[in-house]
């Protein structure tokens, strides 16, 4: 009788643990999907600041690295355009003289 009761209690605890872990895993999956959906919405809405915050929260190193590389490329390109415009102005001034 004692052992039967103990087996019943153990099986109830095991079932409760399995249920708990299943529910926890399901909730974590829903949260990941929600964050991913929000990230995509912000990306489509061109909300760069919000998008970057989500990436930082997610700690997605690959995306953060790609964004930093893109920022650096844009800065370099902007500087090259600025330099080209300055060179063109100097050439025009020399032609006028």
C-alpha positions in Angstrom: 0.0 0.0 0.0 2.8 2.5 1.0 4.8 1.7 -2.2 1.7 2.1 -4.4 1.0 5.5 -2.8 4.6 6.6 -3.3 4.6 5.5 -6.9 1.4 7.5 -7.5 2.9 10.6 -5.9 6.1 10.2 -7.9 4.1 9.8 -11.2 2.1 12.9 -10.3 5.3 14.9 -9.7 6.8 13.6 -12.9 3.7 14.5 -14.9 3.7 18.0 -13.3 7.4 18.5 -14.2 6.8 17.4 -17.8 3.8 19.7 -18.1 5.8 22.6 -16.5 8.7 22.1 -18.9 6.5 21.8 -21.9 4.6 24.9 -21.0 7.8 26.8 -20.3 9.3 25.7 -23.6 6.1 26.7 -25.5 6.1 30.2 -23.9 9.8 30.7 -24.7 9.1 29.8 -28.3 6.1 32.2 -28.5 8.3 35.0 -27.0 11.1 34.3 -29.6 8.5 34.4 -32.4 7.0 37.6 -31.1 10.4 39.3 -30.9 11.3 38.1 -34.4 8.0 39.3 -35.7 8.5 42.7 -34.0 12.0 42.9 -35.4 10.7 42.3 -38.9 7.9 44.9 -38.5 10.4 47.5 -37.4 12.7 46.6 -40.3 9.8 47.0 -42.8 8.7 50.2 -41.1 12.3 51.5 -41.5 12.5 52.1 -37.7 16.3 51.8 -37.6 16.7 52.8 -34.0 14.0 50.4 -32.8 15.5 47.6 -35.0 19.0 48.1 -33.5 17.6 48.0 -30.0 15.9 44.7 -30.7 19.1 43.3 -32.1 21.0 44.5 -29.1 18.4 42.8 -26.8 18.6 39.6 -28.8 22.4 39.8 -28.7 22.5 38.8 -32.3 26.2 39.3 -32.9 26.1 38.5 -36.6 23.5 41.0 -37.4 25.1 43.6 -35.2 28.4 43.1 -36.9 26.8 43.4 -40.4 25.1 46.6 -39.3 28.4 48.1 -38.0 30.1 47.1 -41.3 27.3 48.7 -43.3 27.5 51.9 -41.2 31.3 52.0 -41.8 30.8 51.5 -45.5 28.2 54.3 -45.7 30.5 56.6 -43.8 33.4 55.9 -46.1 31.2 56.3 -49.2 29.9 59.6 -47.8 33.4 60.8 -47.3 34.4 59.8 -50.8 31.5 61.6 -52.3 32.3 64.7 -50.2 35.9 64.6 -51.4 34.9 64.1 -55.0 32.6 67.1 -54.9 35.4 69.2 -53.3 37.8 68.1 -56.1 35.2 69.0 -58.8 34.7 72.5 -57.3 38.5 73.0 -57.4 38.7 71.9 -61.0 35.9 74.3 -61.9 37.6 77.2 -60.1 40.9 76.4 -62.0 39.1 76.4 -65.3 37.4 79.8 -64.6 40.8 81.4 -63.9 
